[in-house]
């Protein structure tokens, strides 16, 4: 730990030299020097381009050094005296190695937009307090805070010094908000989004509710959650993968809620087409609405298990000659009953609630499994997608689902009743000991 801190301190001193030299390169590349400017004379358009060529750092890093140098550089006079930098306290802290480039950039960038607003006294106070917090020299704490914490403090100062500037900033954000779908590559649909701050807060809060153990829904008691975690029930997915799966579950739940607009008189439904012989053999591919590329038979089987199947017989010319009735579709009353019994995804440790889950046929239809509550259990999208490969086993015993963990969790695994229903958990607590 001492070595980590000492190396970081030395790194800050080196970073200070990097900023000083970036400022020197920028000074010798001033536009008024024309072709004699350092960058131009070396065939580079800007000082950052020259630094990038010399050091092989990214263009972003080079530009950040040049910008920061402009804020903390002290220009020298022929007599040797140096003027004050625009952010002199930050400059001194950078030179001393008590503040890193990250925190220095947060302060200078955050306060630059305020130089034309507010009083000089207030700006001076802001600079003093921010540098003191970043270096741990403030009256309230002797522990330096991270650059991320400094960024939060800068936002508070921005709101204090220029409260009227928030509305124009939000207007600009409103004008560029977007949610875009990009190209599909390698089975993934790419895209981008720019959310308004308050919308982003809602999304983050919703994700946090299912990603943070302390705020996750209490579908299990603390004892049961501890037992599940001891059995290896902790999620192996990354947070980004979990957010993906939660997003899919939210969309599915909204489509089933009855509040979404109908399409063709029905709730939004994704259609997947597949040839009957391919579905029977498990070989081939399917084709989904609004997706250009094919989807695997594993995906097709999951969607058939969840949403049912309807057979359409076509002639060789493509004419529809027979239209079958929907099959393997759990009815709304059946879904409500299964949700009441299971209370959520039945895999131990999973906190996805019932309304976001899919219904899985424990015994597949091809093996004679009926579409009946005694053969349906709640699984979240992820566990439904991986049930054939994760080695979790599910069975129904007298209409009650039971699960058996994979061998890597419990080598001699035992079957255990599975439920997240708080009513059933209460019954279990009241049950007499065996």
Residue, then its C-alpha position, 0 to 999 in steps of 0.5 A: x500500500x505504501x508503495x502504491x501511494x509513493x509511486x502515485x506521488x512520483x507519477x504526479x510529479x512526472x505528470x506536472x513536468x508533462x503539463x509544463x512541457x506541453x505548455x512550452x510546446x504550445x507556446x512555441x507553436x503560437x499561431x503568430x509564429x506562422x511557419x516558424x512555429x514549432x508544431x507547423x515546422x514539424x509538419x503537425x497542425x497543432x501542438x497536441x498533434x506534435x505531442x502525440x507524434x513524440x510520445x505516442x499517447x492518445x490524441x485525447x491525452x495530448x489535448x488534455x495536457x495542452x488545455x490544462x497547461x493553458x490554465x496553469x501555465x505561468x508566463x515569464x517576463x524577460x526579467x525573470x518574474x512570472x505572472x500568475x496563472x489563471x488557476x494559480x492554486x491549481x498550478x501550485x498543487x500540480x507543481x508540488x505533486x499534491x494533485x493529479x491531472x485528473x483532479x486539476x482538469x476537473x477543477x479548471x474545466x468546471x470553473x472556466x465556464x464560470x469566469x464570466x459569472x459571479x464575483x471574483x471573491x466567490x470564484x476565489x473561494x471556490x478555487x481554494x476549497x476545491x484545491x484544499x479538498x483535492x489535496x487534503x488540506x482543508x479545515x474539515x478533512x486531512x484526507x484528499x478526495x478523489x477526482x470523482x468527488x471533486x467533480x461532484x463538488x464542482x457541480x455544486x459550485x456551478x449551481x451556486x455561482x451561476x444558477x441561471x446557467x442551468x436552464x440554458x444548459x438544460x435547453x441545449x441538452x434537450x435539443x440533442x437528446x436521442x436514442x439511436x439504433x445502429x447497425x447489427x454486427x456479430x449478433x449484437x445490435x449496436x446503438x447509442x443514447x444521450x439521456x437528459x440528466x433526470x431521465x438518466x437518474x431514473x434509469x440508474x436508480x431502477x438498475x441499482x434496485x436490482x444490482x445493489x444487494x442492499x437495495x434489491x427486492x426482498x424476494x427472499x429472507x436474509x437467511x435464504x439469501x445468505x444460504x443461496x450465496x453460500x451455495x454459489x448463487x452469486x451472479x457471474x455476469x458483469x454489471x453491464x451484462x446484468x443491465x442488458x438483461x434487466x433492460x430486456x426484462x423491462x421491455x418484456x414486462x411493459x409489452x405484457x402490461x396492457x399499457x403499451x400501444x397495440x400493433x395490429x390490434x394486439x400487444x407488441x409481439x416479436x415474431x420469429x419464423x423458422x422452418x418446421x423441419x429445422x425446429x424439429x431437428x434443432x439445426x438451422x436458423x430462425x429470423x426475427x422481426x426487425x433483426x437483419x441477421x439470423x438467430x440461433x435455434x437456441x434463441x428460437x427454442x427459448x422464444x417458442x418456450x416463452x411465447x408459444x408457436x403457431x403453425x403456418x403451412x405454405x405451398x411451394x409457391x408461398x401461398x398460405x394453405x393452412x393457419x393453425x391455432x396458437x399453441x404452447x401459450x400460457x394464458x394470462x390466468x395461468x401466468x398469474x397463478x404461476x407468478x403467485x406460486x413462484x414469486x420471481x425467478x426461481x434460481x437461487x440468488x436471482x432477484x428478478x421479480x415475477x413481472x419481469x420473468x418468462x415462463x419456462x416449460x420444465x418438460x419441453x413440448x417435444x417430449x410431451x410436456x403440457x402447457x399447464x401450471x404444473x409444467x411451467x416455472x418463472x425464469x428471468x431472461x438470462x437464466x431461461x437463455x442459459x438453462x440448457x448450459x448452466x447445469x441448473x436442473x429443474x423438476x416439478x414434484x407434485x406441481x411444486x418446482x424444485x431446483x438442483x445446483x450445478x456440480x461446480x456449486x454442490x457436487x452431490x447436489x440435492x433437490x430443494x423447493x424453489x420459490x420467492x413467494x413471500x406467502x409460501x416462505x411464511x408458510x414454510x416458517x410456520x410448518x412444523x419441523x420434520 
